[in-house]
């Protein structure tokens, strides 16, 4: 239902149809099934005359007696036909109209009172409210109400999972990890998706470091599903952090093997494999010379992100905004990543070395970068069909006026 107005229009139409079905049998002029008095008298006369004729033919009645009986019968019929017809009472017709008027009064009023008593009229107001895009304050308030509900009724793992994703969309990763932990403890221990949700929030909350508890959770997820893509990516990153490049390559190749060739996911896996291979072959993490002291602070990229008017209506509350910086002409592995909610655009952003993958190359080391903004409905860092994207051209680290317009949808 698109609005309260359309709801009431449909309700009115249903009431009209109901009244038509109820009233028609009451007010229509019924066909008279019983014959008129004259018709009945004539039929009786014909029946009696037939009996007289049969008795004459059988010899039980003489012609004289037959003529006399027929004359008497004819006389009585003439007298009866001349008598005035009785007037039919009108009470039944008046009663039908009284019943019809009562139905017109009672059915609509009764239906509305019944809906107000046992229905959900507040849902109509809620529908009208949610046709408007909620503000950041409204979203935060909804998340806080959900958090209060889960504290009061903590036994629902689905509710804890929703709360964890909501906190992650707000960038509150420590609280997100706690909510995911509750979901796992209350029935989600066998769900690899939930385990990797928990691992990702923990990793980001711990300075984007996968080693430790996030890696252990990813291992548990992989034990449930040996081809789980996010678990494989997390374990590949954890191995890279501790400089176990061969193990990292093993995980990345396992992930690559399950991805359809030619897609962006496959391209990212191939870029990660190339980067890990390069670092392994060099025998140490590749680092460019440090920038001179005079250029300190020039290793960040900042600007604003906006969305094309034609796509603005496709952004929903709870969508996630990812902002990546990648080396121009280099691998697609991000040099810096920022994740936040997508509800309020345009908005400012800043990417710097603190937002990079642990142990990876730095944004400040790249001669030029491309900044990409993507709105994800799934909240997954991996691009999905329907995600909205926009990209900058080549920019140098230190640029502060980058403007990105999200103007495309991934098919």
N, C-alpha and C positions, 0 to 999 in steps of 0.2 A: 504494500500500500504506500503510495508516494506521499500522502498528506492526510491530515484529519479531515479536510474537505472531501476528498475522494472516498474516505471511509464512510462518512455520513451519507454521501450520495448513493453508495452501494447499499447501505442499510435501508435508506428510504425506498430504493427500487425493490428490495426484497419484501418490505412491508406492503408495498402496492401489489406485488404479485400474490402475496398471501391473502390480502383482502379480496382480490379478484376471485381467487379460488373458493374462498369461504362464502362470498356474497352471491355469486352467480346462481347457485341452486336455490337461494332464498328469494331472489327478486324476479327471476325470469318467469314469464307467463307459461304455466304448465299446460300441456295439451290435455283436453278432457277425454279421459278414456271411456267413461260410462256413456251409453247411448241416451238420447233425449227421451222424454216421456212419450211423445207421439210415435217415435220409432218403436218403442217397446210395445205400445198398444197395437200398432199395426202388425207387428210380428206375432203377437198373441192371436189376433184375429185370423191371420193366415194359418196358424197352426190348428186352431179350432175348426176352421172351414175345411182343412185337409182331413181332419178326423171325420167330419160329417160326410165328406165325399167318399171316404173309404167305407164307412158304414152303409151308405147307399149302394155302393158297388158290391158289398158283401151280402146284401139282402137283409141286413138286420134293421134297416131303417127304410120306411116307405118313402115314396117320392113326396107325398103330402107332408109327412112329418119332417122330411129333409128341407122342404121349402119353408115350412114354418120356423124351424130352428135357425135356418140361414137368415131369414128375415129378422128374427129377434137379435141374432148376432150382429147383423149390420146396423140395426137401430142403436144398440149399445155402443158400438164403435163410433157412430156419428156423434152421440152425446158426449163421449169422452174426449173426442177431438176438439169439440167446441169449448171444453172447460179451460179456464185461464191457467197458464203454467206457473208453478211455484217459484218464488224468487230465491236464489241460492244465497246463503248467508255469506257476508263479507269478512267475518271474523278471521278466517285463516289467512286472507290476503293482508289484513292489517297486522296480524301477528308476524308475518314474514318480514314486513318492512320494519317493524319495531326491533326484531332480532338483527336485521341488517344494520340499522343505526347503532345498536349497542356494540356490534362487532367493530364498526368504524371507530367508535370511541375507545373501546377497551384494548384492541390488539396493538395499535401503535404505542399508546401510553404504557401498556404493560410491558412491551418489548424494551422500551427505553429504560423503564424503572428496573427491570430485571438485569439489563446490561450494567447499569450504574451500581447495582447491588452486588453482583457476582462477577462482573467482567473486569477489564483492566483499562479504564479510561485514561489513566496516567500514561499508558504506553503511547497514546496519540500525541500527548505533549512531548514525550521523549523523542518520538519520531521527528517532530518538527525541529527539536533542538539539534539532533544529530545530523540534520541536513546541512547545518553550518559547520565549518571547520573549527574544531575546538582549539582554544588557545593553549600556550605552554602551561599556564596556571591550571587550566581545567584538566589537562592530561596528568599533571603531577597530582592533582587532587584525586583523580580516579585511581591512580596507582596507590596512593596512600589509603584510600578506602578499601582497595583490594588487600593491602597489607594488614589493615585492621581486621578484615574479615578472616584472613588466614590465621591470625593470632587467636581469634575467637573460635575458629573451627579448623584446627590444624591437620585434620585427618585426610584432606583431599590432595593427592599428589598432582592432579591436573591444575588445581588452583595455585600450588607452589610453583609449578613450571611456568604458568602464565605470569606470575609475579616476577620470576627470575628473568624472563624475556622482557618484561616491562622495565625493570630496573636497568637491564643492559641497554635498552633503547634510550634511556635517560642518561647513559654514561656512568651509572652508579654500579660499578662492576663488583665491588666487595659485597654489597647487599644482594646483587644478582647471584653471586656464587653461594651465599648463604641460603637463598631461596631454592636454588637448584639442589643444594645439599639436602634440604628438607624433602624435596620431591623424591630424591633417590632413596632416602631413608624410609619413606612412607609408601614404598611400592614400586619405585622406578629403577631398582638396582639392575634389572635385566634389560633396560632400554639403552642401546648404544647411543642414540641421538641425545638422550638426556645426559648421559655421562660426558659426552663431548661438549654439550652446552656448559656443563659445570666446569670442565677443564678449560675451555676458552675464557670464561669469565675470571677464573682463578689466575690464568696466565696474564691477562691484561691487568688485573688488580695487583699482581706481583711484578709490575714493571715490564710486562710483555716477555716474561721468562717462562718457558714451558717446562724446564727441568724441575724435578721434584714432584709435588702432588699432582699438578696438571698432567705430567707424563704418565704417572701411575693410573690416573683416570682414563687417559687415552688407551693405555694397554688393556684395561678392563673392557673398554668399548670394542677394541679390536678382537678381543677374545670372544665377544658375542657375535661380531660380524667382521670376518677377516678381510672384507673389501670395503669397509666403511671409509669414505673419502676424507672426512674431517679428522678422523682418528689417525689415518695414515699421514696426513699433512702435519698434524701436531707432533707425531713421533719423529717424522723427518726433521722438523725444526728443532726438536729436543736433541736429536743426535748431532745436528749441525752445531748447536750451542756448545756441546762438550767436545767438538772437533772430531767426532767419529764420522768422517765424511763417507766412508764406505757404507755404513749403516744408513746414513741419511739418503744416499743414492738408492739403496735397496728399497726404502719406503717410497721415495718419489717414483721409482720405476713401477712399483706395484700399483701406485695410484694412477700413473699414466696408462698402464695396461687396461684399466677398467673404464677409461674415459673415451668417448667417441672421438675419432680423429677429426681434425679440422676445426674443432670448437675452441672457444676462448679458454676453457678449463684445460684442455690438452696443451694449448700454447703456454699457459702459465706453468704447468708441470714441466714442460720441455725447457722453459727458461730457468726454472729452479734447478733442474738437472744440470744445465750448462753452467750455472753459477757455482754449484757445489763442486762440479768437476774441475772448474778453473781454479777454485780455491785449494782443492786437494792437490792438484798438479803443481801449484806454486809452492806447496809445502807450508803455507801460512795464510792467514787472512789478508786479502788484498786491501791495502790502504794507500791512498794518495798522500802526498806530503801535506803536512798541516798548513793551513792558511796562515799568512802573516798575522802578527798581533793586531795590526791596523785594521784587518778585515774581520776581526772577531765579532761575532754577532751577525755576520752577513750570510750564515749558512741556513737561513730559514727562508720560506716562501710564504707570503701572506696576500690576502685579497678578499674578494666577496664571491659568494655563490648565489645565483638566482635561477629561476625556472621560467621557461617560455610560457606565455599565457595559455597557449593551446594545450599544455600538459599539466597546468596547475591543478585542474580538477581531479587528476588521477593520483594525487598525493593524499594518502589516508593517514589518519591518526595511528601512530604505532609504527609507521614506516621508518626505516633506518637510512641515514645518510652516511656514506663512506666517502672519504676524500683521500686520494692516493697521490704520491709523487713518485714517478719512475724516471730512471735515467733515459734521456733522449737518445734513441738509437741503440740502447742497450737492452739487457734482459727485462722482462716484465715484472720481475720480483720487486715489490714496492720498497722504496728507500724510506718512506715515512707513511704512516696511516693514521687517520683520525676518524673516529666513529661517534656519531651523535644522532639525535632524532631529527627527522626531516620535516616536522610540522611547521616550523617558522622559517620561511624564506622570503626575501634574501637574508643572508647572514654572513658574518665575517669568519675567516678561518686563518690559521697559522699552522704550518708544518715545519718541524725542525728535527734535529738529530735525535732528540729524546723520544720521538715517535717511531723510530726505526726498529727493525727486527734485531733482537739481541745477537751480537756477533756478526751482523751483516754489514754491507757497505753503508756509508753515511750520505745523507742528502748533501751535506756541505762539500763532499768530495767530488760530486758530479759537476762537469762543466755546464751542463744544461739539463733541465728536467721538464717533463710533461705532467701537468696536474689534471687528474680526472676526478669528477664528482659523480657518484652513482647513488640513486635512491632504490633501496631494496625492500620489497614487501616481506620477504622471508627472513630478513635479518642476517642472511648468510653472506659472508665475504665473497663467496663464489658467485659470479654473475649468473642470473637466471633470466629466461624469457619474460618480458614484461617490465624488467627493471628500466629505470630512466637514467640516461647518462648525458654528460657534457664534458668537454675536454678543452684544455688550453693549448696554445702553441708552445714552442720551446721557450722556456724562461730560465734565467740564470739564478742560482741561489743568491739570496739577498733582495730579490724583487719583492716589492710590498704592495703593488697595485694590480695583481692578477685578477681578472674578472672572468668567471666561468658561468655560462648559461646552459642549464640542463635542457636540451632541446631534441633529444632522440630517445626512442624506446627500443630495447633489444628485442628483435623478433623471435 
